Amino acid sequence: MSEALKILNNIRTLRAQARECTLETLEEMLEKIRSCC
């Protein structure tokens, strides 16, 4: 599988998982990502 397809698949997986999370959980995850980078 090409790199672009792998990335696209990862994005789709993340979106599917995000639908199962609450907004509060997603905001916490975003805050952690921003603070580590």
PyMOL Python script that loads the backbone (N, CA, C, O; Angstrom):
from pymol import cmd

cmd.read_pdbstr("""\
ATOM      1  N   MET A   1       0.848  -1.187   0.000  1.00  0.00           N
ATOM      2  CA  MET A   1       0.000   0.000   0.000  1.00  0.00           C
ATOM      3  C   MET A   1       0.889   1.244   0.000  1.00  0.00           C
ATOM      4  O   MET A   1       1.901   1.296   0.699  1.00  0.00           O
ATOM      5  N   SER A   2       0.508   2.216  -0.771  1.00  0.00           N
ATOM      6  CA  SER A   2       1.317   3.435  -0.848  1.00  0.00           C
ATOM      7  C   SER A   2       1.227   4.223   0.454  1.00  0.00           C
ATOM      8  O   SER A   2       0.300   4.037   1.243  1.00  0.00           O
ATOM      9  N   GLU A   3       2.192   5.094   0.666  1.00  0.00           N
ATOM     10  CA  GLU A   3       2.235   5.905   1.892  1.00  0.00           C
ATOM     11  C   GLU A   3       0.987   6.775   2.018  1.00  0.00           C
ATOM     12  O   GLU A   3       0.446   6.930   3.113  1.00  0.00           O
ATOM     13  N   ALA A   4       0.532   7.341   0.909  1.00  0.00           N
ATOM     14  CA  ALA A   4      -0.657   8.205   0.941  1.00  0.00           C
ATOM     15  C   ALA A   4      -1.891   7.422   1.388  1.00  0.00           C
ATOM     16  O   ALA A   4      -2.706   7.931   2.157  1.00  0.00           O
ATOM     17  N   LEU A   5      -2.028   6.197   0.911  1.00  0.00           N
ATOM     18  CA  LEU A   5      -3.177   5.382   1.308  1.00  0.00           C
ATOM     19  C   LEU A   5      -3.098   4.999   2.777  1.00  0.00           C
ATOM     20  O   LEU A   5      -4.122   4.938   3.458  1.00  0.00           O
ATOM     21  N   LYS A   6      -1.897   4.741   3.271  1.00  0.00           N
ATOM     22  CA  LYS A   6      -1.731   4.431   4.695  1.00  0.00           C
ATOM     23  C   LYS A   6      -2.160   5.616   5.551  1.00  0.00           C
ATOM     24  O   LYS A   6      -2.855   5.453   6.554  1.00  0.00           O
ATOM     25  N   ILE A   7      -1.737   6.812   5.144  1.00  0.00           N
ATOM     26  CA  ILE A   7      -2.098   8.025   5.887  1.00  0.00           C
ATOM     27  C   ILE A   7      -3.612   8.223   5.863  1.00  0.00           C
ATOM     28  O   ILE A   7      -4.224   8.513   6.890  1.00  0.00           O
ATOM     29  N   LEU A   8      -4.205   8.063   4.687  1.00  0.00           N
ATOM     30  CA  LEU A   8      -5.651   8.222   4.552  1.00  0.00           C
ATOM     31  C   LEU A   8      -6.385   7.216   5.432  1.00  0.00           C
ATOM     32  O   LEU A   8      -7.372   7.563   6.080  1.00  0.00           O
ATOM     33  N   ASN A   9      -5.916   5.992   5.457  1.00  0.00           N
ATOM     34  CA  ASN A   9      -6.535   4.962   6.279  1.00  0.00           C
ATOM     35  C   ASN A   9      -6.421   5.312   7.759  1.00  0.00           C
ATOM     36  O   ASN A   9      -7.363   5.105   8.523  1.00  0.00           O
ATOM     37  N   ASN A  10      -5.265   5.841   8.164  1.00  0.00           N
ATOM     38  CA  ASN A  10      -5.084   6.247   9.558  1.00  0.00           C
ATOM     39  C   ASN A  10      -6.051   7.363   9.928  1.00  0.00           C
ATOM     40  O   ASN A  10      -6.630   7.353  11.015  1.00  0.00           O
ATOM     41  N   ILE A  11      -6.226   8.323   9.026  1.00  0.00           N
ATOM     42  CA  ILE A  11      -7.151   9.433   9.281  1.00  0.00           C
ATOM     43  C   ILE A  11      -8.575   8.899   9.427  1.00  0.00           C
ATOM     44  O   ILE A  11      -9.309   9.323  10.320  1.00  0.00           O
ATOM     45  N   ARG A  12      -8.961   7.982   8.565  1.00  0.00           N
ATOM     46  CA  ARG A  12     -10.313   7.406   8.646  1.00  0.00           C
ATOM     47  C   ARG A  12     -10.506   6.658   9.955  1.00  0.00           C
ATOM     48  O   ARG A  12     -11.567   6.740  10.574  1.00  0.00           O
ATOM     49  N   THR A  13      -9.479   5.929  10.375  1.00  0.00           N
ATOM     50  CA  THR A  13      -9.550   5.193  11.636  1.00  0.00           C
ATOM     51  C   THR A  13      -9.698   6.153  12.807  1.00  0.00           C
ATOM     52  O   THR A  13     -10.513   5.931  13.702  1.00  0.00           O
ATOM     53  N   LEU A  14      -8.903   7.225  12.797  1.00  0.00           N
ATOM     54  CA  LEU A  14      -8.988   8.218  13.869  1.00  0.00           C
ATOM     55  C   LEU A  14     -10.369   8.870  13.911  1.00  0.00           C
ATOM     56  O   LEU A  14     -10.920   9.095  14.988  1.00  0.00           O
ATOM     57  N   ARG A  15     -10.918   9.167  12.754  1.00  0.00           N
ATOM     58  CA  ARG A  15     -12.252   9.790  12.706  1.00  0.00           C
ATOM     59  C   ARG A  15     -13.308   8.842  13.249  1.00  0.00           C
ATOM     60  O   ARG A  15     -14.214   9.262  13.969  1.00  0.00           O
ATOM     61  N   ALA A  16     -13.197   7.563  12.907  1.00  0.00           N
ATOM     62  CA  ALA A  16     -14.156   6.576  13.400  1.00  0.00           C
ATOM     63  C   ALA A  16     -14.062   6.456  14.921  1.00  0.00           C
ATOM     64  O   ALA A  16     -15.080   6.363  15.607  1.00  0.00           O
ATOM     65  N   GLN A  17     -12.840   6.460  15.438  1.00  0.00           N
ATOM     66  CA  GLN A  17     -12.654   6.378  16.886  1.00  0.00           C
ATOM     67  C   GLN A  17     -13.132   7.650  17.570  1.00  0.00           C
ATOM     68  O   GLN A  17     -13.683   7.596  18.669  1.00  0.00           O
ATOM     69  N   ALA A  18     -12.927   8.790  16.927  1.00  0.00           N
ATOM     70  CA  ALA A  18     -13.321  10.071  17.517  1.00  0.00           C
ATOM     71  C   ALA A  18     -14.832  10.163  17.695  1.00  0.00           C
ATOM     72  O   ALA A  18     -15.308  10.820  18.620  1.00  0.00           O
ATOM     73  N   ARG A  19     -15.584   9.515  16.823  1.00  0.00           N
ATOM     74  CA  ARG A  19     -17.049   9.547  16.936  1.00  0.00           C
ATOM     75  C   ARG A  19     -17.519   8.915  18.237  1.00  0.00           C
ATOM     76  O   ARG A  19     -18.593   9.243  18.739  1.00  0.00           O
ATOM     77  N   GLU A  20     -16.710   8.002  18.787  1.00  0.00           N
ATOM     78  CA  GLU A  20     -17.092   7.307  20.011  1.00  0.00           C
ATOM     79  C   GLU A  20     -16.668   8.071  21.264  1.00  0.00           C
ATOM     80  O   GLU A  20     -17.033   7.684  22.374  1.00  0.00           O
ATOM     81  N   CYS A  21     -15.909   9.142  21.100  1.00  0.00           N
ATOM     82  CA  CYS A  21     -15.420   9.921  22.238  1.00  0.00           C
ATOM     83  C   CYS A  21     -16.323  11.127  22.477  1.00  0.00           C
ATOM     84  O   CYS A  21     -16.994  11.622  21.572  1.00  0.00           O
ATOM     85  N   THR A  22     -16.314  11.579  23.730  1.00  0.00           N
ATOM     86  CA  THR A  22     -17.036  12.813  24.033  1.00  0.00           C
ATOM     87  C   THR A  22     -16.182  13.998  23.598  1.00  0.00           C
ATOM     88  O   THR A  22     -14.975  13.865  23.397  1.00  0.00           O
ATOM     89  N   LEU A  23     -16.814  15.147  23.456  1.00  0.00           N
ATOM     90  CA  LEU A  23     -16.088  16.360  23.075  1.00  0.00           C
ATOM     91  C   LEU A  23     -15.024  16.686  24.117  1.00  0.00           C
ATOM     92  O   LEU A  23     -13.923  17.118  23.777  1.00  0.00           O
ATOM     93  N   GLU A  24     -15.359  16.480  25.380  1.00  0.00           N
ATOM     94  CA  GLU A  24     -14.405  16.753  26.461  1.00  0.00           C
ATOM     95  C   GLU A  24     -13.149  15.895  26.305  1.00  0.00           C
ATOM     96  O   GLU A  24     -12.033  16.387  26.475  1.00  0.00           O
ATOM     97  N   THR A  25     -13.329  14.628  25.986  1.00  0.00           N
ATOM     98  CA  THR A  25     -12.192  13.723  25.795  1.00  0.00           C
ATOM     99  C   THR A  25     -11.344  14.166  24.612  1.00  0.00           C
ATOM    100  O   THR A  25     -10.116  14.168  24.697  1.00  0.00           O
ATOM    101  N   LEU A  26     -11.982  14.539  23.514  1.00  0.00           N
ATOM    102  CA  LEU A  26     -11.249  14.987  22.329  1.00  0.00           C
ATOM    103  C   LEU A  26     -10.463  16.260  22.615  1.00  0.00           C
ATOM    104  O   LEU A  26      -9.336  16.418  22.146  1.00  0.00           O
ATOM    105  N   GLU A  27     -11.057  17.167  23.384  1.00  0.00           N
ATOM    106  CA  GLU A  27     -10.359  18.408  23.731  1.00  0.00           C
ATOM    107  C   GLU A  27      -9.141  18.127  24.603  1.00  0.00           C
ATOM    108  O   GLU A  27      -8.100  18.764  24.443  1.00  0.00           O
ATOM    109  N   GLU A  28      -9.267  17.169  25.531  1.00  0.00           N
ATOM    110  CA  GLU A  28      -8.127  16.784  26.367  1.00  0.00           C
ATOM    111  C   GLU A  28      -7.010  16.195  25.513  1.00  0.00           C
ATOM    112  O   GLU A  28      -5.836  16.500  25.721  1.00  0.00           O
ATOM    113  N   MET A  29      -7.376  15.358  24.558  1.00  0.00           N
ATOM    114  CA  MET A  29      -6.380  14.748  23.676  1.00  0.00           C
ATOM    115  C   MET A  29      -5.663  15.822  22.861  1.00  0.00           C
ATOM    116  O   MET A  29      -4.441  15.784  22.718  1.00  0.00           O
ATOM    117  N   LEU A  30      -6.419  16.772  22.333  1.00  0.00           N
ATOM    118  CA  LEU A  30      -5.830  17.856  21.544  1.00  0.00           C
ATOM    119  C   LEU A  30      -4.866  18.681  22.391  1.00  0.00           C
ATOM    120  O   LEU A  30      -3.788  19.060  21.931  1.00  0.00           O
ATOM    121  N   GLU A  31      -5.264  18.954  23.630  1.00  0.00           N
ATOM    122  CA  GLU A  31      -4.411  19.727  24.531  1.00  0.00           C
ATOM    123  C   GLU A  31      -3.090  18.996  24.787  1.00  0.00           C
ATOM    124  O   GLU A  31      -2.029  19.620  24.814  1.00  0.00           O
ATOM    125  N   LYS A  32      -3.156  17.681  24.975  1.00  0.00           N
ATOM    126  CA  LYS A  32      -1.941  16.894  25.209  1.00  0.00           C
ATOM    127  C   LYS A  32      -1.039  16.894  23.977  1.00  0.00           C
ATOM    128  O   LYS A  32       0.183  16.992  24.094  1.00  0.00           O
ATOM    129  N   ILE A  33      -1.643  16.784  22.805  1.00  0.00           N
ATOM    130  CA  ILE A  33      -0.855  16.780  21.565  1.00  0.00           C
ATOM    131  C   ILE A  33      -0.160  18.127  21.383  1.00  0.00           C
ATOM    132  O   ILE A  33       1.016  18.184  21.023  1.00  0.00           O
ATOM    133  N   ARG A  34      -0.890  19.201  21.632  1.00  0.00           N
ATOM    134  CA  ARG A  34      -0.312  20.543  21.478  1.00  0.00           C
ATOM    135  C   ARG A  34       0.811  20.791  22.472  1.00  0.00           C
ATOM    136  O   ARG A  34       1.800  21.442  22.136  1.00  0.00           O
ATOM    137  N   SER A  35       0.675  20.284  23.685  1.00  0.00           N
ATOM    138  CA  SER A  35       1.687  20.550  24.711  1.00  0.00           C
ATOM    139  C   SER A  35       2.957  19.731  24.490  1.00  0.00           C
ATOM    140  O   SER A  35       4.037  20.139  24.917  1.00  0.00           O
ATOM    141  N   CYS A  36       2.841  18.592  23.834  1.00  0.00           N
ATOM    142  CA  CYS A  36       4.031  17.749  23.648  1.00  0.00           C
ATOM    143  C   CYS A  36       4.863  18.173  22.437  1.00  0.00           C
ATOM    144  O   CYS A  36       6.045  17.836  22.358  1.00  0.00           O
ATOM    145  N   CYS A  37       4.278  18.896  21.506  1.00  0.00           N
ATOM    146  CA  CYS A  37       5.000  19.232  20.268  1.00  0.00           C
ATOM    147  C   CYS A  37       5.525  20.621  20.274  1.00  0.00           C
ATOM    148  O   CYS A  37       6.153  21.048  19.305  1.00  0.00           O
TER     149      CYS A  37
END
""", "prot")
cmd.dss("prot")
cmd.show_as("cartoon", "prot")
cmd.util.cbc("prot")
cmd.orient("prot")
